[in-house]
């Protein structure tokens, strides 16, 4: 793994660079598939399902019988684990509910803010090598808590036209209202435009490969919102001599196995620890089934020695990691000082995988430096705020003359007139 | 004004259509200017300022002396009005502050969520026919309350290289940290990429013409977030026989004077009121300095008769108006039932212009149906959430075995291993 010792600040941009992605040529494919779905609906979706997933489906929608069967195929052990995760995620997201905020800003001028659920949301769950049912928990649980009326899930079928039972089990458990066997670009297109079977949704959530990522970006041109811009997953660990090198290495590798474009970084004030972690990584990676992926990701990754905790914090805030692990005798310093990160894991017994699955926090987080301006998915991601105001006769008499002046100064006479008419009647 | 009596539901999509915008050809201009700014910084910004604003500026930054002078040019009356608006906006947005949320989801598993300010934000304020200083209040006040460190404002200079004093006064009053005389596409580009003088920001807010709108959209490709997608301003009024036709007409006109692409709609259960409002509009519009604009906007606009309050509410939620005025004897029915709207104005003495300036609510709101999935600007728009978790030895023993099972079921062995290593040591 690349070791970088005491870099100068001028080198930070280079050191903190993310692996780049190339997406330009995907746009054309997405536009073409979107256009076809808009015109031909289900037929276009079925066509691309046959082309990309290699299966001709009679029915895009998962049936009640399939959901029932899935229930039988999941071990009781796995069900219990999923339920424990669900319980923790529910507790943490339910606590995020906020009350209506109400203020009388001036006598007779009452303003309030209420949150309302987004009525129709779409969740995308990738298929492929691993059935990421944990992402269903992370998305459907807050959607349900928020009160979304329609929670639509799209996930690609396998070559036999089936969906992994763990996905169906989790979807049923968490209150997904409709499940479709649709993957990739065609899934995003179907939820964006709606088809005979698939409802048009207002916001689309969930991870995906670069085709899905570009499709989600382009979907935002058509009155759909998305959870956040996507990028490869990443982890930054700050560790000093109080850390356990084997644990740190295992955390870095848990991130590295996600994909060849994952990035893992350790920042440390201890050269001794850097060397120990480097050795541990080399040893542990040998045992991993996804070693080839992890090896590639490690090529993008760095162990960075800095001179002080202050320098470390500044560098970390400049990077804005998706996941940030703190294993330090000065943990409070980092907990209080971190401003740009998605989710933070504190201490030797808080591996990133705890947050990925079961601590209760959400694992849908801003990557690629977007932690500087985006939140991870939370209860509010499934809601929007509406403001209200109600003004009495007394209230408009109080603030009306100021509104008249302000509107006049902005050259908006009709704005002024709406107030003047009322004030005249109240004289 | 177009009257539509008892339309069938099949006609709703046509009736609720927004005026369309054409933006495709602007993209190329934006891309070219962005590319130049990225390479040439200030020089490119100055070049386009000369081209579009007709003034060659020595210094893009507004000086301390200019701000001092502006203070002298504003009447005490206007200052008082601005301060009243500021006070109300501050009260309402300060009330939106939320506490840290903390939950022990399982024994020994503590999760919490904290909000942090976005460190650097950019505000765009248009120049042109009216100096929209009220938008500075709506953006800079919550930015300051949130704790943003840098609050950068760009606004175009006039032909003499000056900025309207009301804009400078409001910016200074509300805590803007730097003001630049830069307008249009070049302003968005400067804040997106940064130049020698203009800081690169993480999120850009504010209204603008179609050039600014497209520039903001394209800026999101470059690690910048924006407040929300933009569209022409719009107002929907529900009014029944308890409403005052003159007031309703004045509200509709206050929206119509914004721009020729503004849209105003009245929905009513009373044909009598529809006729009265229509007559009032014709009378009132004659007096308006911006009559030509209002006349054009009214061409896009509709008075719609429906058969019941239930039908009205369904139609209104389908439209998702930016501004929604309720003048009805059944006002509670609409207040409780509205789910898709930006800001709601209740009763005969709550004109939209109250919320535009001084009630305390924000006037930066989702248009074009985006109220279905976007919030208006509020305190949270200037913050993002970070989640934290800290797990004790006891905690990881409790949830660790479930994490191992879940990771294994997803085929992510390294995720499992990060837990297994720790559990082994704790045996």
Interface residues (C-beta under 8 A of the other chain):
Chain A: X77 X78 X80 X81 X82 X84 X85 X87 X88 X91 X92 X95 X96 X98 X101 X102 X103 X105 X106 X109 X111 X113 X116 X117 X118 X119 X129 X130 X131 X132 X133 X134 X166 X202 X203 X220 X223 X224 X225 X229 X246 X247 X250 X251 X253 X254 X256 X257 X258 X284 X287 X288 X289 X290 X294 X335 X338 X339 X340 X341 X342 X343 X344 X345 X346 X347 X348 X349 X350 X351 X352 X353 X354 X355 X356 X357 X358 X359 X360 X361 X362 X366 X368 X369 X370 X371 X372 X373 X374 X375 X376 X378 X380 X384 X385 X386 X387 X388 X389 X390 X391 X392 X393 X395 X396 X399 X401 X402 X403 X405 X406 X407 X409 X410 X411 X412 X413 X414 X415 X416 X417 X418 X419 X421 X422
Chain B: X77 X78 X80 X81 X82 X84 X85 X87 X88 X91 X92 X95 X96 X98 X101 X102 X103 X105 X106 X109 X111 X113 X116 X117 X118 X119 X129 X130 X131 X132 X133 X134 X166 X202 X203 X220 X223 X224 X225 X229 X246 X247 X250 X251 X253 X254 X256 X257 X258 X284 X287 X288 X289 X290 X294 X335 X338 X339 X340 X341 X342 X343 X344 X345 X346 X347 X348 X349 X350 X351 X352 X353 X354 X355 X356 X357 X358 X359 X360 X361 X362 X366 X368 X369 X370 X371 X372 X373 X374 X375 X376 X378 X380 X384 X385 X386 X387 X388 X389 X390 X391 X392 X393 X395 X396 X399 X401 X402 X403 X405 X406 X407 X409 X410 X411 X412 X413 X414 X415 X416 X417 X418 X419 X421 X422
